[in-house]
């Protein structure tokens, strides 16, 4: 009887550990996607600021998106060429972080903003 009870408890513990790890892996993926969404929101916010002010640059500012956050750095001219802005946005969701880099070309006369590239970068 004791032997059968031990086997049942062992099977229950194994099932609990397996379900815990499966739920944690799904939770990690969810946090990673939320960090990416926060980084994308940071890029869009920086683009709005550049559209409003063609000379906008920033050493870094934070944007809160729901319970997540993004740190955005906008470098003008010196990072990617004259008339260009490089936007680096790092989104954070709990312990997960994702980074997006974008290059925007700004016409100095008209102020027209054209996005040259948006891509995810390694952290």
Backbone as JSON, one array per atom type, in Angstrom:
{
  "sequence": "XXXXXXXXXXXXXXXXXXXXXXXXXXXXXXXXXXXXXXXXXXXXXXXXXXXXXXXXXXXXXXXXXXXXXXXXXXXXXXXXXXXXXXXXXXXXXXXXXXXXXXXXXXXXXXXXXXXXXXXXXXX",
  "N": [[0.82, -1.19, 0.0], [1.92, 1.23, 0.82], [3.92, 1.45, -1.09], [2.46, 1.74, -3.51], [1.12, 4.12, -2.95], [3.33, 5.86, -2.84], [4.18, 5.81, -5.49], [1.99, 7.01, -6.76], [2.09, 9.59, -5.62], [4.56, 10.41, -6.63], [4.05, 10.45, -9.4], [2.12, 12.48, -9.44], [3.65, 14.68, -8.55], [5.51, 14.85, -10.66], [3.78, 15.48, -12.76], [2.9, 17.98, -11.87], [5.29, 19.49, -11.96], [5.85, 19.39, -14.73], [3.59, 20.71, -15.82], [4.0, 23.22, -14.66], [6.46, 24.09, -15.84], [5.7, 24.14, -18.53], [3.73, 26.14, -18.48], [5.28, 28.3, -17.67], [7.02, 28.61, -19.82], [5.28, 29.45, -21.83], [4.46, 31.81, -20.64], [6.84, 33.24, -20.66], [7.2, 33.63, -23.41], [5.0, 35.24, -23.92], [5.68, 37.54, -22.42], [7.95, 38.32, -23.82], [6.86, 39.01, -26.31], [5.27, 41.14, -25.5], [7.27, 42.91, -24.7], [8.44, 43.42, -27.17], [6.3, 44.72, -28.44], [6.17, 47.03, -26.86], [8.63, 48.16, -27.53], [8.19, 48.69, -30.25], [6.17, 50.61, -30.0], [7.68, 52.62, -28.86], [9.38, 53.32, -31.0], [7.45, 54.35, -32.77], [6.53, 56.54, -31.26], [8.86, 58.12, -31.18], [9.11, 58.68, -33.9], [6.86, 60.32, -34.27], [7.64, 62.5, -32.71], [9.85, 63.36, -34.22], [8.6, 64.06, -36.61], [7.15, 66.26, -35.73], [9.22, 67.95, -34.93], [11.88, 68.52, -36.81], [14.53, 68.56, -36.05], [14.77, 67.01, -33.83], [16.34, 65.25, -31.22], [17.53, 62.91, -28.82], [19.1, 61.91, -25.83], [18.04, 59.89, -24.47], [14.92, 58.77, -23.4], [12.06, 57.75, -21.48], [9.19, 55.74, -22.11], [6.04, 54.83, -21.08], [4.06, 52.04, -21.56], [1.16, 50.82, -20.95], [1.64, 48.35, -18.6], [4.2, 48.02, -19.28], [7.45, 49.16, -20.46], [9.46, 51.41, -22.43], [12.65, 52.38, -23.52], [13.92, 55.03, -25.25], [16.23, 56.15, -27.63], [17.3, 58.77, -29.61], [19.26, 59.6, -32.23], [20.67, 62.15, -34.06], [21.97, 62.88, -37.24], [24.85, 62.29, -36.55], [24.96, 59.53, -36.11], [24.01, 57.96, -38.29], [24.36, 59.32, -40.67], [24.15, 62.45, -42.48], [21.19, 64.31, -42.13], [19.71, 62.22, -41.28], [17.99, 60.27, -38.86], [18.64, 58.1, -36.22], [16.86, 55.74, -34.54], [16.66, 54.09, -31.54], [15.02, 51.75, -29.77], [14.29, 50.19, -26.79], [12.36, 47.77, -25.49], [10.81, 46.7, -22.47], [9.56, 44.05, -20.55], [8.82, 42.81, -17.64], [11.35, 40.59, -17.02], [12.13, 40.31, -19.61], [13.57, 41.61, -22.58], [13.5, 43.51, -25.58], [14.83, 44.86, -28.6], [14.54, 47.45, -31.0], [15.67, 48.95, -33.95], [15.59, 51.86, -35.94], [15.86, 53.74, -38.95], [15.42, 56.96, -40.03], [14.93, 59.17, -42.67], [15.21, 62.6, -43.0], [14.03, 65.34, -44.69], [15.7, 68.33, -44.97], [14.69, 70.74, -45.88], [11.86, 70.58, -46.44], [10.98, 69.07, -44.33], [9.96, 66.58, -44.56], [9.5, 63.22, -43.6], [10.93, 60.12, -44.12], [10.87, 56.7, -43.71], [13.57, 54.65, -43.63], [14.49, 52.16, -42.72], [13.38, 49.6, -40.51], [14.18, 47.47, -37.99], [14.62, 44.54, -35.94], [17.01, 44.32, -33.36], [19.85, 42.68, -31.93], [20.25, 42.22, -28.43]],
  "CA": [[0.0, 0.0, 0.0], [2.84, 2.36, 0.9], [4.6, 1.51, -2.38], [1.51, 2.27, -4.5], [0.93, 5.53, -2.59], [4.54, 6.58, -3.24], [4.16, 5.94, -6.96], [0.96, 8.0, -7.09], [2.61, 10.91, -5.25], [5.62, 10.72, -7.57], [3.4, 10.81, -10.67], [1.48, 13.78, -9.25], [4.71, 15.69, -8.53], [6.04, 14.98, -12.02], [2.77, 16.22, -13.52], [2.91, 19.38, -11.43], [6.49, 20.14, -12.51], [5.69, 19.53, -16.18], [2.64, 21.79, -16.09], [4.64, 24.48, -14.26], [7.42, 24.5, -16.86], [4.97, 24.48, -19.76], [3.08, 27.44, -18.31], [6.32, 29.32, -17.6], [7.55, 28.87, -21.16], [4.27, 30.27, -22.49], [4.5, 33.12, -20.0], [8.04, 33.91, -21.17], [6.93, 34.05, -24.78], [4.07, 36.36, -23.83], [6.42, 38.71, -21.96], [8.82, 38.71, -24.91], [6.01, 39.68, -27.31], [4.89, 42.43, -24.93], [8.45, 43.77, -24.76], [8.56, 43.83, -28.57], [5.25, 45.71, -28.69], [6.58, 48.28, -26.2], [9.72, 48.73, -28.35], [7.55, 49.24, -31.45], [5.49, 51.84, -29.59], [8.73, 53.61, -28.66], [9.78, 53.8, -32.32], [6.37, 55.2, -33.3], [6.55, 57.78, -30.5], [10.0, 58.9, -31.64], [8.79, 59.19, -35.23], [5.94, 61.44, -34.1], [8.44, 63.64, -32.23], [10.67, 63.82, -35.34], [7.69, 64.73, -37.54], [6.82, 67.56, -35.14], [10.44, 68.77, -34.86], [12.84, 67.8, -37.66], [15.83, 68.56, -35.39], [14.64, 66.31, -32.55], [17.26, 64.19, -30.82], [17.43, 62.67, -27.38], [20.06, 60.95, -25.27], [17.25, 58.8, -23.93], [13.74, 59.07, -22.6], [11.25, 56.56, -21.22], [7.79, 55.74, -22.49], [5.3, 53.76, -20.41], [3.0, 51.48, -22.4], [0.48, 49.91, -20.03], [2.55, 47.96, -17.52], [5.52, 47.82, -19.88], [8.14, 50.43, -20.71], [10.44, 51.45, -23.51], [13.66, 53.44, -23.44], [14.14, 55.44, -26.63], [17.36, 57.03, -27.9], [17.23, 59.29, -30.97], [20.53, 60.22, -32.61], [20.51, 62.88, -35.32], [23.13, 63.14, -38.1], [26.14, 61.67, -36.24], [24.91, 58.06, -36.02], [23.76, 57.25, -39.54], [24.52, 60.18, -41.83], [23.52, 63.77, -42.43], [19.77, 64.32, -42.46], [19.09, 60.97, -40.85], [17.82, 60.01, -37.43], [18.65, 56.69, -35.82], [16.01, 55.53, -33.36], [16.89, 52.81, -30.87], [13.99, 51.59, -28.74], [14.41, 48.94, -26.05], [11.16, 47.49, -24.72], [11.0, 45.82, -21.32], [8.4, 43.46, -19.9], [9.4, 42.02, -16.55], [12.77, 40.34, -17.26], [12.35, 40.19, -21.05], [13.89, 42.87, -23.28], [13.64, 43.43, -27.04], [15.32, 46.14, -29.12], [14.27, 47.76, -32.4], [16.39, 50.1, -34.48], [14.98, 52.41, -37.14], [16.54, 54.87, -39.58], [14.48, 57.86, -40.69], [15.55, 60.22, -43.47], [14.42, 63.82, -42.85], [14.37, 66.4, -45.64], [15.97, 69.53, -44.19], [13.9, 71.87, -46.38], [10.41, 70.39, -46.28], [10.69, 68.37, -43.08], [9.35, 65.28, -44.86], [10.17, 62.09, -42.94], [10.8, 58.83, -44.8], [11.47, 55.62, -42.94], [14.44, 53.83, -44.48], [14.5, 50.77, -42.24], [13.02, 49.25, -39.13], [14.54, 46.07, -37.78], [14.93, 44.15, -34.58], [18.45, 44.18, -33.14], [20.22, 41.84, -30.79], [20.59, 42.95, -27.2]],
  "C": [[0.87, 1.26, 0.0], [3.56, 2.55, -0.44], [3.7, 2.13, -3.45], [1.25, 3.76, -4.22], [2.12, 6.39, -3.0], [4.59, 6.81, -4.74], [3.15, 7.0, -7.38], [1.45, 9.42, -6.77], [3.71, 11.34, -6.23], [5.06, 11.14, -8.93], [2.75, 12.19, -10.56], [2.52, 14.91, -9.24], [5.3, 15.91, -9.92], [5.06, 15.76, -12.9], [2.74, 17.69, -13.16], [4.12, 20.12, -11.99], [6.36, 20.36, -14.01], [4.72, 20.65, -16.51], [3.21, 23.14, -15.71], [5.59, 24.96, -15.35], [6.74, 24.84, -18.18], [4.3, 25.84, -19.64], [4.11, 28.56, -18.25], [6.88, 29.62, -18.99], [6.56, 29.71, -21.95], [4.26, 31.67, -21.94], [5.71, 33.9, -20.5], [7.85, 34.41, -22.58], [6.0, 35.25, -24.78], [4.8, 37.63, -23.4], [7.35, 39.22, -23.06], [8.05, 39.47, -25.99], [5.58, 41.05, -26.79], [6.07, 43.41, -24.93], [8.67, 44.28, -26.18], [7.52, 44.89, -28.92], [5.59, 47.05, -28.05], [7.7, 48.95, -27.0], [9.16, 49.35, -29.63], [6.83, 50.54, -31.14], [6.51, 52.95, -29.37], [9.22, 54.18, -29.98], [8.72, 54.73, -32.9], [6.32, 56.54, -32.58], [7.69, 58.69, -30.96], [9.74, 59.47, -33.03], [7.82, 60.37, -35.16], [6.7, 62.68, -33.64], [9.3, 64.21, -33.34], [9.81, 64.56, -36.36], [7.35, 66.13, -37.03], [8.02, 68.51, -35.11], [11.54, 68.03, -35.61], [14.25, 67.76, -37.06], [15.81, 67.8, -34.07], [15.74, 65.26, -32.39], [17.16, 64.06, -29.31], [18.47, 61.64, -26.96], [19.34, 59.77, -24.64], [16.07, 59.3, -23.12], [12.92, 57.8, -22.48], [9.8, 56.8, -21.62], [7.13, 54.56, -21.79], [4.15, 53.34, -21.3], [2.29, 50.43, -21.55], [1.38, 49.63, -18.84], [3.98, 47.76, -18.02], [6.17, 49.17, -20.14], [9.1, 50.27, -21.88], [11.39, 52.61, -23.25], [14.06, 53.75, -24.87], [15.32, 56.41, -26.7], [17.24, 57.46, -29.36], [18.52, 60.06, -31.25], [20.35, 60.87, -33.97], [21.88, 63.11, -35.96], [24.37, 62.31, -37.77], [26.11, 60.14, -36.27], [24.76, 57.37, -37.38], [23.82, 58.15, -40.77], [23.75, 61.47, -41.7], [22.07, 63.68, -42.89], [19.04, 63.07, -42.03], [19.03, 60.91, -39.33], [17.88, 58.5, -37.21], [17.88, 56.57, -34.52], [16.32, 54.14, -32.81], [15.91, 52.73, -29.71], [14.13, 50.22, -28.11], [13.18, 48.77, -25.17], [11.45, 46.5, -23.62], [9.67, 45.36, -20.78], [8.92, 42.45, -18.89], [10.89, 41.82, -16.82], [13.11, 40.24, -18.74], [12.61, 41.56, -21.65], [14.03, 42.59, -24.77], [14.01, 44.81, -27.55], [15.01, 46.26, -30.6], [15.07, 49.0, -32.77], [15.74, 50.54, -35.77], [15.83, 53.57, -37.64], [15.48, 55.67, -40.33], [15.26, 58.95, -41.41], [14.65, 61.45, -43.42], [14.92, 64.86, -43.84], [14.53, 67.7, -44.87], [15.15, 70.73, -44.64], [12.43, 71.72, -46.06], [10.04, 69.75, -44.95], [10.02, 67.02, -43.3], [10.18, 64.16, -44.24], [9.87, 60.82, -43.72], [11.53, 57.79, -43.97], [12.28, 54.75, -43.89], [14.44, 52.36, -44.03], [14.01, 50.71, -40.8], [13.34, 47.78, -38.98], [14.83, 45.79, -36.32], [16.43, 43.92, -34.47], [18.7, 43.29, -31.92], [20.58, 42.71, -29.6], [21.87, 42.37, -26.65]]
}
